[in-house]
């Protein structure tokens, strides 16, 4: 059995971020992957491994999507590193130019590390660096080439073993969120400012469908929806509504989301981006659905379950709601 390679991103956030602003960033990134580890106030790590199939993107493009959303929705610029583990991703981010993404591929990691100063490795303090420097060990490559017994005589068994592993680019630590996700976010950044109310309608409908799929995939339901609209002048408006019952049923989410959109009275506002967030998440097994005498509701839920099975087998693009088919066909 082969182990699936990990894809970890470390992002540095540029600019002034207070606690509330940083929390908004975490909310947005949790909409891409639930495995988000906070390093306040200006950094965050993401395990993108499980999100690649969902978004049908390669790791680099998924990082670029995250950075674009941060800029479009919150006007936050970021630089980032992308690698196969947390340590390499953080080191790549530190070496990345502002606004850029530096990717260190797994088969290139050893060569990339060799010329770098040993102080670039995490956990190497001034005392350790001074000890190594006395013996002419200034680069990571020099430490990696040192026999294990020699390094142990210099630093002791425990520290020598850890340093040797890191000098070879090894870091088994997982990205660990501090708490289970309490919400999900789906967002859409438009290619250009949009004044068309029909396009606004279709954009929000697509976000509701996306959140419904994710909720059902993770076996959760939601009790609240929040819609945020960002305009061309970078101002934004937010509205929240409680659902009549916790659900993951896409049509029910769509009705509430479109109600929020209608309540905003946008008319011909110049919209740049939408974000739809679910709160009050709970396991689907703990939720109760009000029985309906409408056979159409039962048919809709059965069709939705069949579409979800098709997506799991053939991919996310296997089935689309008819109301969104025109957008996807380009008409």
N, C-alpha and C positions, 0 to 999 in steps of 0.2 A: 504493500500500500504506500503510495507516494503522498508526501505532505504538500498541500497547496502552498505556493509561495505567497508570502505576505507583501503587502504594499502599504507602507506607512508614509504619511505626509506630516511634516512639521511646518507650521506657519507662524511667521512673525508679523504682527499687526502694527502698522505704523500710524502714528498720530496719538492724540490724547483720548484715552478710553476710561470713562468712569465705570463703576461697578454695573450700573444699568446697561450701559453701552456694551460692555463685555458680555453680559448675559444675553443680549440680543444676538451677538455674534455666535455664541454657543447654540442658541436656538436655531439659527440659520444652518449651521454646519450639521446639527443633529438631523436636519432634513435630508442630508446626503448620506450619512452613516450614523447609526446609533453609538458606534464606538468612538467617542470623542473624549479626550482627556484634557482638562483645563490646566494651563500654566499661567495664571493671571500675573500681571495685568495685560501682557502683550504677546502671549504665545499660546498655541493650542496644537495638539497632535490628533491625527485621525487615522484609524485603520480602515483603509478603503477596500480591503480585500473582498468583502461580501457585497459591496455596492457596485462593483464593476459590471456584473451581469445585469443588475437592475437597470442601470443607466446605459448599458451597452456602449461603454467608453473605455479606452485604455487608461492606465493610471495617470499619465501626464495630462491628458485632456480633462480628466475628472478634477484634477487640482486646478486647472485653468478655469473650469466652470465655477468652482467654489470661489476663486479669487474674483471672477467677473461678477458674481452675485454679491459679494461683499462690497465691491465698488459701486455697483448699480443701486443696491438697496440702502446701503449705509455710508457710502462715500469713504470706505476704509480701504486703503492700499495695503498690500501684503507682499512679502517675499517668502519663499518656501523652499524646502528640501524634500526630495522624494527618494525613498530607498526601501530596502527589504527589512529593516528593523528600526527601532526607535532611535538608537544611538546614531546610526548613519544618517537618518533623516534630519536629526537635530544638527549634526555637524554640517550637513549639506546646506541647511537653511542659514546657518551662521556664515557660510562661505558664499551664499547667494547674493547677487547684486540687488539693490532695492527694486521691488516690483517684478523680479524675475523668479524662475523656478530652476533649481539645479537638481538634476536627477543622477543618482549614483546607482547604476545597474549592479546586480548581484555579482556578475562575473568581472566587474571592473572595480569592485570595492577595495580589494587588496592593493592594487596598483594606485588607486586614488589616495589611499591612506598613507602609503610609504613615505612620501616626502614631507608630510605635514608634521608640525612640531608636536612633540609628545604632550605638551600642555593642552592641545586641542581635544584630547580624549576626556570625557567626563570623569570626574572623580580624581583627577590628577591635580593636587594642590601644590603650593610653593615648596613645601618640605620634600615631597616625593620628587618633584622636578629637579630640585637641587641635588638630591642624592643620585639620581640618574645622571645628571650633568657631570658630576665628579668622575664618572666612569665613561664619559664621552657619548652618552646615550641621549641624543637631542631630538631624534625623529622617531616617528611611529615604526618605520621600517627597521630601524636599528633595534628597537625593543622586540619586534616580531621575530627577528633573526637570532635573538639571544637564547641560549639553551635554558630550559626551564629551571635546572638546578642552580645556574648562575643567578638568575633573576630572583629566585627564592632566597639565596644568601644575601642579596642586597635589600630585599623588601619584606621578607617573611613569606610563609607559604600562602596564606589567604590573599593578601594584596597582590602577590606575584601572579597567582592563578587568575585573578580577575583582570589584571592589567594585560596579561598575555592573551586572554580571550578577546578583550576589546581591541588590542593592537592588531588582531587578525580579523576584525570587523564583525565579531559575534556578539549578539545581544538578544537573549531569548525573552526579555520582558514583554508582556502584552500591553496594548493600550487599554487602560481600565477606566471607564467612566466612574466618577465619584458616586453616582446614584443612578438608578434605572431612569430611562427617559420618561419624563412626565408629559411629553407632548411630541407631536410630529409637525414638520413644516414642509410644504411644497411651494415652490416659487417659480415665477416665470419672468425673465427679463426679455422685453420685446426688442426686436431688431432695430426699431425706430419708434419715436413717439407716435402714439396711436390715438386718434380722435373718434374712431368708429365705435359706437355703442355695441354693435353686433359682435365686433371682435373682442370687446371687453367681456361680453357675455360668454363667448366661446372660450376665452382664456380661463375664466373662473370655473367654467364647467370642466375643463381639462384638469385643473388643479384638484377639484373635488373627486374626480375619477381616480387620479393618481393617489390621493390620500386614502380613498376607499380600498384600493388594491393593497396598499402597504399595511393598512390596519388588518385586513383579512389575512394577509400573509403572516403577520406576527401574532394573530389570534387576539386582537384587542378591539375595543370599541371606544368611542369618544362621546363626551357629553357636551362639549362646547366647541364652537368654531369662531375663529378670529380672522377677519380679512383686512389686510393692509394694502393700500394703493399708493404707489409712489409716482409723483408727477414729474414733468419735464424740468421744472424748476427745483427739483430735489426735495420739495416738501412732500408730506405724506398724510394720509388719513387712515384711521383704524376704527373698525367696528367689531363688536363681539355679540354673539347670540347663543343662548342655551338651547340645545336640541330638545324636542318633545320627549325623547327617550334615547339612552346611549345606543349608538349604532355604528356599524361599519358599512352599511348599505349605501352604495354610491349614489343612487337617485335621491335618497333622503339627505345625504350630505349636500348634493347639488341644489336641492330646493332651498336649504338654509343658506348656502353660500350665495346663491343668486338673490335671495332676499336681502342679504347684507349689501350686495352690489346695488340693488335697486334703491335701498335706503340712503345710499351715498348721493344719489341724484347727480351723477357725473355729467349727464347729457353729452356735451362735446369737449370734455376735459382732455388735455394732452397727457396721456398715461404712458409711463415708461416701464413700470414693473408691477406685478401683483405677488402677494404672498398670502397663503392660506394656512392657518395653524390650527391643529387640534389640541385641546387640553382635556383635563379630567379623564385621562386614559385609565382603562381597567381591563382585566381579562374578559374575553368574550364569553367564557363559560359562566361568569358571574352576572352577566347582563340578562335582562328579561325583555322579550319582544312581545308587544301587545298583539294578540291574535287578531287577524282581520278576516272578514267574510268576503273580501274582494279576491276572487281567484286570480286577478291580474297581478296582485302583489306577490302571491305565491309563485306564479310563473316567472316574474321578474327576478325573484331571488334564486329560483332554480337555474335560470339562464345565466345569472351572474356567477353562480358556483361552477357551472359548466365552463364559462369563459375563463375563470381562474384556473381550472384544471388544464385547459388548453395552454394558457400562458406558462404554467409550470413545466409543461412538457415541451412546448415549441418556442418559448421565449415571449417576452413582453409585447412584441409587435404582432403576435399571432391573432389577437382579437382586439377590436376597437369599437367603442360605442358608435352607432350610426350617426349621431349628432356631431361627432368629431371627424368623421370620414372625409368630409370635404376639405378640411384643413390639411389633412395628411396626404390627400391626393393632389394638393396644389391647386385646386379649383376654388 
